[in-house]
Amino acid sequence: MNATELKVIDDATSEAKLSEGCPACGGRLDVRLSAEGVFTVCVHCHLLGRAHLVKDEDAGLELRLVARARA
Ligand SMILES: [Zn+2]
């Protein structure tokens, strides 16, 4: 999964929107990257989650969702 529209808010915080990124309903997933980690929320079913951002020299940034029960 690639974070396509990464928006930098400040030095420590960025946001991305992943269309069809929600693992539960396939809806749009909003992703916030900060010093505390990567948090995700689905705009459709409000599934909360966390993710790891992996930097890859070739593919760029890759977002790996952490499987978690529905909040
Ligand atoms: Zn969802």
N, CA, C, O and the ligand as a Tripos MOL2 file, in Angstrom:
@<TRIPOS>MOLECULE
protein
  285   283    72     0     0
PROTEIN
NO_CHARGES

@<TRIPOS>ATOM
      1 N           0.8410   -1.1900    0.0000 N.3       1 MET1
      2 CA          0.0000    0.0000    0.0000 C.3       1 MET1
      3 C           0.8800    1.2450    0.0000 C.2       1 MET1
      4 O           1.8000    1.3460    0.8110 O.2       1 MET1
      5 N           0.6230    2.1600   -0.8630 N.am      2 ASN2
      6 CA          1.4420    3.3530   -0.9480 C.3       2 ASN2
      7 C           0.6730    4.5920   -0.4880 C.2       2 ASN2
      8 O          -0.4940    4.7860   -0.8290 O.2       2 ASN2
      9 N           1.3490    5.4070    0.2820 N.am      3 ALA3
     10 CA          0.7660    6.6780    0.6890 C.3       3 ALA3
     11 C           0.9910    7.6720   -0.4390 C.2       3 ALA3
     12 O           2.0940    8.1910   -0.6140 O.2       3 ALA3
     13 N          -0.0550    7.9300   -1.1940 N.am      4 THR4
     14 CA          0.1340    8.7010   -2.4190 C.3       4 THR4
     15 C           0.1070   10.2010   -2.1770 C.2       4 THR4
     16 O           0.9510   10.9300   -2.6980 O.2       4 THR4
     17 N          -0.8600   10.6670   -1.3900 N.am      5 GLU5
     18 CA         -0.9960   12.1060   -1.2120 C.3       5 GLU5
     19 C          -0.5140   12.5110    0.1690 C.2       5 GLU5
     20 O          -1.3140   12.8080    1.0560 O.2       5 GLU5
     21 N           0.7900   12.5190    0.3420 N.am      6 LEU6
     22 CA          1.3600   12.8570    1.6360 C.3       6 LEU6
     23 C           1.4500   14.3720    1.7730 C.2       6 LEU6
     24 O           2.0890   15.0500    0.9680 O.2       6 LEU6
     25 N           0.7990   14.8830    2.8070 N.am      7 LYS7
     26 CA          0.7680   16.3300    3.0290 C.3       7 LYS7
     27 C           1.5400   16.6480    4.2910 C.2       7 LYS7
     28 O           1.1960   16.1580    5.3670 O.2       7 LYS7
     29 N           2.5680   17.4510    4.1780 N.am      8 VAL8
     30 CA          3.3750   17.8110    5.3450 C.3       8 VAL8
     31 C           2.7380   18.9800    6.0720 C.2       8 VAL8
     32 O           2.4810   20.0310    5.4850 O.2       8 VAL8
     33 N           2.4880   18.7810    7.3560 N.am      9 ILE9
     34 CA          1.8620   19.8340    8.1610 C.3       9 ILE9
     35 C           2.9350   20.6470    8.8800 C.2       9 ILE9
     36 O           2.9370   21.8760    8.8220 O.2       9 ILE9
     37 N           3.8470   19.9500    9.5570 N.am     10 ASP10
     38 CA          5.0240   20.6100   10.0990 C.3      10 ASP10
     39 C           6.1570   19.5930   10.1280 C.2      10 ASP10
     40 O           6.0460   18.5130    9.5480 O.2      10 ASP10
     41 N           7.2360   19.9390   10.8010 N.am     11 ASP11
     42 CA          8.4060   19.0690   10.7790 C.3      11 ASP11
     43 C           8.1160   17.6670   11.3040 C.2      11 ASP11
     44 O           8.7530   16.6970   10.8940 O.2      11 ASP11
     45 N           7.1430   17.5670   12.2190 N.am     12 ALA12
     46 CA          6.9140   16.2900   12.8770 C.3      12 ALA12
     47 C           5.6320   15.6050   12.4260 C.2      12 ALA12
     48 O           5.3990   14.4440   12.7630 O.2      12 ALA12
     49 N           4.8080   16.3060   11.6740 N.am     13 THR13
     50 CA          3.4880   15.7600   11.3690 C.3      13 THR13
     51 C           3.1870   15.8140    9.8770 C.2      13 THR13
     52 O           3.4250   16.8210    9.2100 O.2      13 THR13
     53 N           2.6680   14.7230    9.3830 N.am     14 SER14
     54 CA          2.2140   14.6760    8.0010 C.3      14 SER14
     55 C           0.8850   13.9420    7.9520 C.2      14 SER14
     56 O           0.5470   13.1820    8.8590 O.2      14 SER14
     57 N           0.1390   14.1780    6.8860 N.am     15 GLU15
     58 CA         -1.1240   13.4860    6.7070 C.3      15 GLU15
     59 C          -1.1850   12.8800    5.3240 C.2      15 GLU15
     60 O          -0.6290   13.4180    4.3670 O.2      15 GLU15
     61 N          -1.8610   11.7620    5.2330 N.am     16 ALA16
     62 CA         -2.0750   11.1500    3.9320 C.3      16 ALA16
     63 C          -3.4880   10.6130    3.8770 C.2      16 ALA16
     64 O          -4.0840   10.2800    4.9020 O.2      16 ALA16
     65 N          -4.0160   10.5320    2.6700 N.am     17 LYS17
     66 CA         -5.3390    9.9490    2.4880 C.3      17 LYS17
     67 C          -5.2050    8.7750    1.5220 C.2      17 LYS17
     68 O          -4.6830    8.9090    0.4150 O.2      17 LYS17
     69 N          -5.6810    7.6480    1.9670 N.am     18 LEU18
     70 CA         -5.5890    6.4560    1.1320 C.3      18 LEU18
     71 C          -6.9900    6.0660    0.6760 C.2      18 LEU18
     72 O          -7.8050    5.6090    1.4780 O.2      18 LEU18
     73 N          -7.2670    6.2470   -0.6090 N.am     19 SER19
     74 CA         -8.5550    5.8080   -1.1100 C.3      19 SER19
     75 C          -8.6060    4.2840   -1.0600 C.2      19 SER19
     76 O          -7.6570    3.6040   -1.4510 O.2      19 SER19
     77 N          -9.7260    3.7650   -0.5730 N.am     20 GLU20
     78 CA         -9.9170    2.3130   -0.4540 C.3      20 GLU20
     79 C          -8.8660    1.6800    0.4360 C.2      20 GLU20
     80 O          -8.4930    0.5240    0.2410 O.2      20 GLU20
     81 N          -8.3780    2.4530    1.4320 N.am     21 GLY21
     82 CA         -7.3170    1.9330    2.2910 C.3      21 GLY21
     83 C          -7.7980    1.1970    3.5230 C.2      21 GLY21
     84 O          -7.0090    0.5240    4.1870 O.2      21 GLY21
     85 N          -9.0750    1.3120    3.8400 N.am     22 CYS22
     86 CA         -9.5710    0.6850    5.0620 C.3      22 CYS22
     87 C          -9.6130   -0.8340    4.9150 C.2      22 CYS22
     88 O         -10.2010   -1.3570    3.9690 O.2      22 CYS22
     89 N          -8.9790   -1.5450    5.8690 N.am     23 PRO23
     90 CA         -8.9810   -3.0100    5.7890 C.3      23 PRO23
     91 C         -10.3310   -3.6120    6.1420 C.2      23 PRO23
     92 O         -10.5790   -4.7820    5.8540 O.2      23 PRO23
     93 N         -11.2050   -2.8320    6.7600 N.am     24 ALA24
     94 CA        -12.4950   -3.3720    7.1890 C.3      24 ALA24
     95 C         -13.5830   -3.1650    6.1400 C.2      24 ALA24
     96 O         -14.3140   -4.1000    5.8140 O.2      24 ALA24
     97 N         -13.6960   -1.9500    5.6110 N.am     25 CYS25
     98 CA        -14.8090   -1.6670    4.7060 C.3      25 CYS25
     99 C         -14.3440   -1.2110    3.3240 C.2      25 CYS25
    100 O         -15.1660   -1.0560    2.4210 O.2      25 CYS25
    101 N         -13.0590   -0.9970    3.1490 N.am     26 GLY26
    102 CA        -12.5680   -0.5690    1.8440 C.3      26 GLY26
    103 C         -12.7820    0.9080    1.5750 C.2      26 GLY26
    104 O         -12.6180    1.3680    0.4460 O.2      26 GLY26
    105 N         -13.1490    1.6540    2.6110 N.am     27 GLY27
    106 CA        -13.3820    3.0830    2.4610 C.3      27 GLY27
    107 C         -12.0880    3.8780    2.5020 C.2      27 GLY27
    108 O         -10.9940    3.3180    2.5830 O.2      27 GLY27
    109 N         -12.2360    5.2060    2.4430 N.am     28 ARG28
    110 CA        -11.0470    6.0500    2.4530 C.3      28 ARG28
    111 C         -10.4670    6.1100    3.8530 C.2      28 ARG28
    112 O         -11.1810    6.2790    4.8410 O.2      28 ARG28
    113 N          -9.1700    5.9690    3.9090 N.am     29 LEU29
    114 CA         -8.4740    5.9540    5.1860 C.3      29 LEU29
    115 C          -7.6380    7.2210    5.3110 C.2      29 LEU29
    116 O          -6.8190    7.5260    4.4450 O.2      29 LEU29
    117 N          -7.8560    7.9570    6.4020 N.am     30 ASP30
    118 CA         -7.0180    9.1170    6.6900 C.3      30 ASP30
    119 C          -5.8780    8.6730    7.5940 C.2      30 ASP30
    120 O          -6.0930    7.9760    8.5860 O.2      30 ASP30
    121 N          -4.6760    9.0770    7.2440 N.am     31 VAL31
    122 CA         -3.4850    8.6410    7.9710 C.3      31 VAL31
    123 C          -2.7670    9.8580    8.5180 C.2      31 VAL31
    124 O          -2.5260   10.8130    7.7800 O.2      31 VAL31
    125 N          -2.4220    9.8450    9.7870 N.am     32 ARG32
    126 CA         -1.6520   10.9340   10.3830 C.3      32 ARG32
    127 C          -0.3270   10.3940   10.8960 C.2      32 ARG32
    128 O          -0.2850    9.4670   11.7040 O.2      32 ARG32
    129 N           0.7270   10.9780   10.4220 N.am     33 LEU33
    130 CA          2.0630   10.5640   10.8210 C.3      33 LEU33
    131 C           2.6340   11.6250   11.7430 C.2      33 LEU33
    132 O           2.7250   12.7970   11.3770 O.2      33 LEU33
    133 N           3.0170   11.2060   12.9460 N.am     34 SER34
    134 CA          3.5810   12.1600   13.8930 C.3      34 SER34
    135 C           4.7040   11.4980   14.6560 C.2      34 SER34
    136 O           5.0490   10.3400   14.4170 O.2      34 SER34
    137 N           5.2720   12.2610   15.5880 N.am     35 ALA35
    138 CA          6.3830   11.7280   16.3790 C.3      35 ALA35
    139 C           5.9380   10.5510   17.2320 C.2      35 ALA35
    140 O           6.7500    9.6990   17.5910 O.2      35 ALA35
    141 N           4.6320   10.5000   17.5620 N.am     36 GLU36
    142 CA          4.1330    9.4080   18.4050 C.3      36 GLU36
    143 C           3.8610    8.1480   17.6130 C.2      36 GLU36
    144 O           3.6540    7.0800   18.1900 O.2      36 GLU36
    145 N           3.8610    8.2600   16.2990 N.am     37 GLY37
    146 CA          3.5980    7.0900   15.4900 C.3      37 GLY37
    147 C           2.6570    7.4270   14.3530 C.2      37 GLY37
    148 O           2.4070    8.5930   14.0480 O.2      37 GLY37
    149 N           2.1460    6.3850   13.7400 N.am     38 VAL38
    150 CA          1.2490    6.5570   12.6080 C.3      38 VAL38
    151 C          -0.1380    6.0590   13.0130 C.2      38 VAL38
    152 O          -0.3010    4.9100   13.4260 O.2      38 VAL38
    153 N          -1.1210    6.9260   12.8910 N.am     39 PHE39
    154 CA         -2.4730    6.5730   13.2730 C.3      39 PHE39
    155 C          -3.3830    6.6780   12.0620 C.2      39 PHE39
    156 O          -3.2200    7.5610   11.2200 O.2      39 PHE39
    157 N          -4.3360    5.7730   11.9850 N.am     40 THR40
    158 CA         -5.2510    5.7810   10.8530 C.3      40 THR40
    159 C          -6.6850    5.8250   11.3590 C.2      40 THR40
    160 O          -7.0020    5.2790   12.4160 O.2      40 THR40
    161 N          -7.5430    6.4810   10.5920 N.am     41 VAL41
    162 CA         -8.9710    6.4480   10.8850 C.3      41 VAL41
    163 C          -9.7220    6.3860    9.5610 C.2      41 VAL41
    164 O          -9.4120    7.1080    8.6140 O.2      41 VAL41
    165 N         -10.7200    5.5030    9.5210 N.am     42 CYS42
    166 CA        -11.5240    5.3670    8.3150 C.3      42 CYS42
    167 C         -12.6590    6.3830    8.3590 C.2      42 CYS42
    168 O         -13.3440    6.5080    9.3740 O.2      42 CYS42
    169 N         -12.8600    7.1070    7.2620 N.am     43 VAL43
    170 CA        -13.9040    8.1200    7.2410 C.3      43 VAL43
    171 C         -15.2850    7.4890    7.1080 C.2      43 VAL43
    172 O         -16.2900    8.1620    7.3360 O.2      43 VAL43
    173 N         -15.3520    6.2290    6.7490 N.am     44 HIS44
    174 CA        -16.6380    5.5560    6.5560 C.3      44 HIS44
    175 C         -17.0850    4.7950    7.7990 C.2      44 HIS44
    176 O         -18.1590    5.0660    8.3360 O.2      44 HIS44
    177 N         -16.2800    3.8530    8.2570 N.am     45 CYS45
    178 CA        -16.7030    3.0180    9.3830 C.3      45 CYS45
    179 C         -16.0200    3.4180   10.6870 C.2      45 CYS45
    180 O         -16.2770    2.8160   11.7300 O.2      45 CYS45
    181 N         -15.1470    4.4330   10.6380 N.am     46 HIS46
    182 CA        -14.4790    4.9750   11.8210 C.3      46 HIS46
    183 C         -13.5920    3.9660   12.5120 C.2      46 HIS46
    184 O         -13.3550    4.0620   13.7170 O.2      46 HIS46
    185 N         -13.1070    3.0110   11.7680 N.am     47 LEU47
    186 CA        -12.1290    2.0700   12.3020 C.3      47 LEU47
    187 C         -10.8410    2.8140   12.6180 C.2      47 LEU47
    188 O         -10.2780    3.5050   11.7680 O.2      47 LEU47
    189 N         -10.3850    2.6580   13.8580 N.am     48 LEU48
    190 CA         -9.1180    3.2730   14.2550 C.3      48 LEU48
    191 C          -8.0110    2.2490   14.1790 C.2      48 LEU48
    192 O          -8.2170    1.0730   14.4770 O.2      48 LEU48
    193 N          -6.8610    2.6880   13.7890 N.am     49 GLY49
    194 CA         -5.7610    1.7450   13.7010 C.3      49 GLY49
    195 C          -4.4270    2.4430   13.7790 C.2      49 GLY49
    196 O          -4.3450    3.6680   13.8710 O.2      49 GLY49
    197 N          -3.3880    1.6430   13.7390 N.am     50 ARG50
    198 CA         -2.0390    2.1710   13.6980 C.3      50 ARG50
    199 C          -1.3350    1.5520   12.5120 C.2      50 ARG50
    200 O          -1.7590    0.5290   11.9750 O.2      50 ARG50
    201 N          -0.2570    2.1910   12.1170 N.am     51 ALA51
    202 CA          0.4700    1.6780   10.9740 C.3      51 ALA51
    203 C           1.9540    1.9690   11.1430 C.2      51 ALA51
    204 O           2.3590    2.8300   11.9240 O.2      51 ALA51
    205 N           2.7290    1.2430   10.4070 N.am     52 HIS52
    206 CA          4.1560    1.5130   10.3420 C.3      52 HIS52
    207 C           4.4770    2.0710    8.9720 C.2      52 HIS52
    208 O           3.9780    1.5840    7.9580 O.2      52 HIS52
    209 N           5.3060    3.0880    8.9500 N.am     53 LEU53
    210 CA          5.7380    3.6360    7.6810 C.3      53 LEU53
    211 C           7.1390    3.1180    7.3900 C.2      53 LEU53
    212 O           8.0670    3.2900    8.1800 O.2      53 LEU53
    213 N           7.2590    2.4920    6.2510 N.am     54 VAL54
    214 CA          8.5360    1.9000    5.8810 C.3      54 VAL54
    215 C           9.1010    2.6590    4.6960 C.2      54 VAL54
    216 O           8.4370    2.8130    3.6710 O.2      54 VAL54
    217 N          10.3200    3.1300    4.8390 N.am     55 LYS55
    218 CA         10.9520    3.8420    3.7400 C.3      55 LYS55
    219 C          11.7200    2.8670    2.8650 C.2      55 LYS55
    220 O          12.5690    2.1110    3.3370 O.2      55 LYS55
    221 N          11.4080    2.9020    1.6050 N.am     56 ASP56
    222 CA         12.0590    2.0060    0.6690 C.3      56 ASP56
    223 C          12.7420    2.8430   -0.4060 C.2      56 ASP56
    224 O          12.1300    3.7350   -0.9930 O.2      56 ASP56
    225 N          13.9890    2.5530   -0.6540 N.am     57 GLU57
    226 CA         14.7730    3.3480   -1.6130 C.3      57 GLU57
    227 C          14.1280    3.3640   -2.9980 C.2      57 GLU57
    228 O          14.1480    4.3870   -3.6830 O.2      57 GLU57
    229 N          13.5700    2.2570   -3.4010 N.am     58 ASP58
    230 CA         13.0240    2.1370   -4.7530 C.3      58 ASP58
    231 C          11.5640    2.5470   -4.8180 C.2      58 ASP58
    232 O          11.1580    3.3040   -5.6990 O.2      58 ASP58
    233 N          10.7760    2.0370   -3.8690 N.am     59 ALA59
    234 CA          9.3260    2.2260   -3.9560 C.3      59 ALA59
    235 C           8.8490    3.4750   -3.2310 C.2      59 ALA59
    236 O           7.6760    3.8350   -3.3290 O.2      59 ALA59
    237 N           9.7470    4.1450   -2.5000 N.am     60 GLY60
    238 CA          9.3210    5.3050   -1.7410 C.3      60 GLY60
    239 C           8.7500    4.8890   -0.4000 C.2      60 GLY60
    240 O           9.2190    3.9290    0.2100 O.2      60 GLY60
    241 N           7.7330    5.6130    0.0630 N.am     61 LEU61
    242 CA          7.1450    5.3020    1.3540 C.3      61 LEU61
    243 C           6.0750    4.2300    1.2080 C.2      61 LEU61
    244 O           5.2210    4.2890    0.3230 O.2      61 LEU61
    245 N           6.1460    3.2610    2.0910 N.am     62 GLU62
    246 CA          5.1060    2.2360    2.0950 C.3      62 GLU62
    247 C           4.4690    2.1970    3.4660 C.2      62 GLU62
    248 O           5.1560    2.2070    4.4870 O.2      62 GLU62
    249 N           3.1540    2.1520    3.4760 N.am     63 LEU63
    250 CA          2.4150    2.1230    4.7240 C.3      63 LEU63
    251 C           1.9660    0.7020    5.0170 C.2      63 LEU63
    252 O           1.3140    0.0640    4.1910 O.2      63 LEU63
    253 N           2.3170    0.2170    6.1880 N.am     64 ARG64
    254 CA          1.8830   -1.1300    6.5820 C.3      64 ARG64
    255 C           0.9630   -1.0180    7.7730 C.2      64 ARG64
    256 O           1.3830   -0.6080    8.8550 O.2      64 ARG64
    257 N          -0.2860   -1.3790    7.5780 N.am     65 LEU65
    258 CA         -1.2650   -1.2880    8.6400 C.3      65 LEU65
    259 C          -1.0250   -2.3770    9.6790 C.2      65 LEU65
    260 O          -0.6630   -3.5090    9.3610 O.2      65 LEU65
    261 N          -1.2420   -1.9880   10.9310 N.am     66 VAL66
    262 CA         -1.1510   -2.9490   12.0160 C.3      66 VAL66
    263 C          -2.5490   -3.4730   12.3010 C.2      66 VAL66
    264 O          -3.4650   -2.7050   12.5920 O.2      66 VAL66
    265 N          -2.6990   -4.7630   12.2160 N.am     67 ALA67
    266 CA         -4.0100   -5.3790   12.4360 C.3      67 ALA67
    267 C          -4.4680   -5.1290   13.8680 C.2      67 ALA67
    268 O          -3.6990   -5.3000   14.8140 O.2      67 ALA67
    269 N          -5.7260   -4.7230   14.0160 N.am     68 ARG68
    270 CA         -6.2120   -4.3720   15.3280 C.3      68 ARG68
    271 C          -7.7340   -4.5220   15.3620 C.2      68 ARG68
    272 O          -8.4110   -4.3510   14.3480 O.2      68 ARG68
    273 N          -8.2450   -4.8370   16.5220 N.am     69 ALA69
    274 CA         -9.6910   -4.9700   16.6510 C.3      69 ALA69
    275 C         -10.3530   -3.6100   16.5120 C.2      69 ALA69
    276 O          -9.7210   -2.5770   16.7320 O.2      69 ALA69
    277 N         -11.6090   -3.6130   16.1510 N.am     70 ARG70
    278 CA        -12.3500   -2.3810   15.9690 C.3      70 ARG70
    279 C         -12.4790   -1.6190   17.2840 C.2      70 ARG70
    280 O         -12.8310   -2.2000   18.3110 O.2      70 ARG70
    281 N         -12.1940   -0.3270   17.2520 N.am     71 ALA71
    282 CA        -12.2280    0.4920   18.4530 C.3      71 ALA71
    283 C         -13.6620    0.8770   18.7920 C.2      71 ALA71
    284 O         -13.8970    1.5730   19.7800 O.2      71 ALA71
    285 ZN        -13.6950    1.4950    7.0470 Zn       72 ZN72
@<TRIPOS>BOND
     1     1     2 1
     2     2     3 1
     3     3     4 2
     4     3     5 am
     5     5     6 1
     6     6     7 1
     7     7     8 2
     8     7     9 am
     9     9    10 1
    10    10    11 1
    11    11    12 2
    12    11    13 am
    13    13    14 1
    14    14    15 1
    15    15    16 2
    16    15    17 am
    17    17    18 1
    18    18    19 1
    19    19    20 2
    20    19    21 am
    21    21    22 1
    22    22    23 1
    23    23    24 2
    24    23    25 am
    25    25    26 1
    26    26    27 1
    27    27    28 2
    28    27    29 am
    29    29    30 1
    30    30    31 1
    31    31    32 2
    32    31    33 am
    33    33    34 1
    34    34    35 1
    35    35    36 2
    36    35    37 am
    37    37    38 1
    38    38    39 1
    39    39    40 2
    40    39    41 am
    41    41    42 1
    42    42    43 1
    43    43    44 2
    44    43    45 am
    45    45    46 1
    46    46    47 1
    47    47    48 2
    48    47    49 am
    49    49    50 1
    50    50    51 1
    51    51    52 2
    52    51    53 am
    53    53    54 1
    54    54    55 1
    55    55    56 2
    56    55    57 am
    57    57    58 1
    58    58    59 1
    59    59    60 2
    60    59    61 am
    61    61    62 1
    62    62    63 1
    63    63    64 2
    64    63    65 am
    65    65    66 1
    66    66    67 1
    67    67    68 2
    68    67    69 am
    69    69    70 1
    70    70    71 1
    71    71    72 2
    72    71    73 am
    73    73    74 1
    74    74    75 1
    75    75    76 2
    76    75    77 am
    77    77    78 1
    78    78    79 1
    79    79    80 2
    80    79    81 am
    81    81    82 1
    82    82    83 1
    83    83    84 2
    84    83    85 am
    85    85    86 1
    86    86    87 1
    87    87    88 2
    88    87    89 am
    89    89    90 1
    90    90    91 1
    91    91    92 2
    92    91    93 am
    93    93    94 1
    94    94    95 1
    95    95    96 2
    96    95    97 am
    97    97    98 1
    98    98    99 1
    99    99   100 2
   100    99   101 am
   101   101   102 1
   102   102   103 1
   103   103   104 2
   104   103   105 am
   105   105   106 1
   106   106   107 1
   107   107   108 2
   108   107   109 am
   109   109   110 1
   110   110   111 1
   111   111   112 2
   112   111   113 am
   113   113   114 1
   114   114   115 1
   115   115   116 2
   116   115   117 am
   117   117   118 1
   118   118   119 1
   119   119   120 2
   120   119   121 am
   121   121   122 1
   122   122   123 1
   123   123   124 2
   124   123   125 am
   125   125   126 1
   126   126   127 1
   127   127   128 2
   128   127   129 am
   129   129   130 1
   130   130   131 1
   131   131   132 2
   132   131   133 am
   133   133   134 1
   134   134   135 1
   135   135   136 2
   136   135   137 am
   137   137   138 1
   138   138   139 1
   139   139   140 2
   140   139   141 am
   141   141   142 1
   142   142   143 1
   143   143   144 2
   144   143   145 am
   145   145   146 1
   146   146   147 1
   147   147   148 2
   148   147   149 am
   149   149   150 1
   150   150   151 1
   151   151   152 2
   152   151   153 am
   153   153   154 1
   154   154   155 1
   155   155   156 2
   156   155   157 am
   157   157   158 1
   158   158   159 1
   159   159   160 2
   160   159   161 am
   161   161   162 1
   162   162   163 1
   163   163   164 2
   164   163   165 am
   165   165   166 1
   166   166   167 1
   167   167   168 2
   168   167   169 am
   169   169   170 1
   170   170   171 1
   171   171   172 2
   172   171   173 am
   173   173   174 1
   174   174   175 1
   175   175   176 2
   176   175   177 am
   177   177   178 1
   178   178   179 1
   179   179   180 2
   180   179   181 am
   181   181   182 1
   182   182   183 1
   183   183   184 2
   184   183   185 am
   185   185   186 1
   186   186   187 1
   187   187   188 2
   188   187   189 am
   189   189   190 1
   190   190   191 1
   191   191   192 2
   192   191   193 am
   193   193   194 1
   194   194   195 1
   195   195   196 2
   196   195   197 am
   197   197   198 1
   198   198   199 1
   199   199   200 2
   200   199   201 am
   201   201   202 1
   202   202   203 1
   203   203   204 2
   204   203   205 am
   205   205   206 1
   206   206   207 1
   207   207   208 2
   208   207   209 am
   209   209   210 1
   210   210   211 1
   211   211   212 2
   212   211   213 am
   213   213   214 1
   214   214   215 1
   215   215   216 2
   216   215   217 am
   217   217   218 1
   218   218   219 1
   219   219   220 2
   220   219   221 am
   221   221   222 1
   222   222   223 1
   223   223   224 2
   224   223   225 am
   225   225   226 1
   226   226   227 1
   227   227   228 2
   228   227   229 am
   229   229   230 1
   230   230   231 1
   231   231   232 2
   232   231   233 am
   233   233   234 1
   234   234   235 1
   235   235   236 2
   236   235   237 am
   237   237   238 1
   238   238   239 1
   239   239   240 2
   240   239   241 am
   241   241   242 1
   242   242   243 1
   243   243   244 2
   244   243   245 am
   245   245   246 1
   246   246   247 1
   247   247   248 2
   248   247   249 am
   249   249   250 1
   250   250   251 1
   251   251   252 2
   252   251   253 am
   253   253   254 1
   254   254   255 1
   255   255   256 2
   256   255   257 am
   257   257   258 1
   258   258   259 1
   259   259   260 2
   260   259   261 am
   261   261   262 1
   262   262   263 1
   263   263   264 2
   264   263   265 am
   265   265   266 1
   266   266   267 1
   267   267   268 2
   268   267   269 am
   269   269   270 1
   270   270   271 1
   271   271   272 2
   272   271   273 am
   273   273   274 1
   274   274   275 1
   275   275   276 2
   276   275   277 am
   277   277   278 1
   278   278   279 1
   279   279   280 2
   280   279   281 am
   281   281   282 1
   282   282   283 1
   283   283   284 2
@<TRIPOS>SUBSTRUCTURE
     1 MET1         2 RESIDUE 1 A MET
     2 ASN2         6 RESIDUE 1 A ASN
     3 ALA3        10 RESIDUE 1 A ALA
     4 THR4        14 RESIDUE 1 A THR
     5 GLU5        18 RESIDUE 1 A GLU
     6 LEU6        22 RESIDUE 1 A LEU
     7 LYS7        26 RESIDUE 1 A LYS
     8 VAL8        30 RESIDUE 1 A VAL
     9 ILE9        34 RESIDUE 1 A ILE
    10 ASP10       38 RESIDUE 1 A ASP
    11 ASP11       42 RESIDUE 1 A ASP
    12 ALA12       46 RESIDUE 1 A ALA
    13 THR13       50 RESIDUE 1 A THR
    14 SER14       54 RESIDUE 1 A SER
    15 GLU15       58 RESIDUE 1 A GLU
    16 ALA16       62 RESIDUE 1 A ALA
    17 LYS17       66 RESIDUE 1 A LYS
    18 LEU18       70 RESIDUE 1 A LEU
    19 SER19       74 RESIDUE 1 A SER
    20 GLU20       78 RESIDUE 1 A GLU
    21 GLY21       82 RESIDUE 1 A GLY
    22 CYS22       86 RESIDUE 1 A CYS
    23 PRO23       90 RESIDUE 1 A PRO
    24 ALA24       94 RESIDUE 1 A ALA
    25 CYS25       98 RESIDUE 1 A CYS
    26 GLY26      102 RESIDUE 1 A GLY
    27 GLY27      106 RESIDUE 1 A GLY
    28 ARG28      110 RESIDUE 1 A ARG
    29 LEU29      114 RESIDUE 1 A LEU
    30 ASP30      118 RESIDUE 1 A ASP
    31 VAL31      122 RESIDUE 1 A VAL
    32 ARG32      126 RESIDUE 1 A ARG
    33 LEU33      130 RESIDUE 1 A LEU
    34 SER34      134 RESIDUE 1 A SER
    35 ALA35      138 RESIDUE 1 A ALA
    36 GLU36      142 RESIDUE 1 A GLU
    37 GLY37      146 RESIDUE 1 A GLY
    38 VAL38      150 RESIDUE 1 A VAL
    39 PHE39      154 RESIDUE 1 A PHE
    40 THR40      158 RESIDUE 1 A THR
    41 VAL41      162 RESIDUE 1 A VAL
    42 CYS42      166 RESIDUE 1 A CYS
    43 VAL43      170 RESIDUE 1 A VAL
    44 HIS44      174 RESIDUE 1 A HIS
    45 CYS45      178 RESIDUE 1 A CYS
    46 HIS46      182 RESIDUE 1 A HIS
    47 LEU47      186 RESIDUE 1 A LEU
    48 LEU48      190 RESIDUE 1 A LEU
    49 GLY49      194 RESIDUE 1 A GLY
    50 ARG50      198 RESIDUE 1 A ARG
    51 ALA51      202 RESIDUE 1 A ALA
    52 HIS52      206 RESIDUE 1 A HIS
    53 LEU53      210 RESIDUE 1 A LEU
    54 VAL54      214 RESIDUE 1 A VAL
    55 LYS55      218 RESIDUE 1 A LYS
    56 ASP56      222 RESIDUE 1 A ASP
    57 GLU57      226 RESIDUE 1 A GLU
    58 ASP58      230 RESIDUE 1 A ASP
    59 ALA59      234 RESIDUE 1 A ALA
    60 GLY60      238 RESIDUE 1 A GLY
    61 LEU61      242 RESIDUE 1 A LEU
    62 GLU62      246 RESIDUE 1 A GLU
    63 LEU63      250 RESIDUE 1 A LEU
    64 ARG64      254 RESIDUE 1 A ARG
    65 LEU65      258 RESIDUE 1 A LEU
    66 VAL66      262 RESIDUE 1 A VAL
    67 ALA67      266 RESIDUE 1 A ALA
    68 ARG68      270 RESIDUE 1 A ARG
    69 ALA69      274 RESIDUE 1 A ALA
    70 ARG70      278 RESIDUE 1 A ARG
    71 ALA71      282 RESIDUE 1 A ALA
    72 ZN72       285 GROUP 0 **** ****
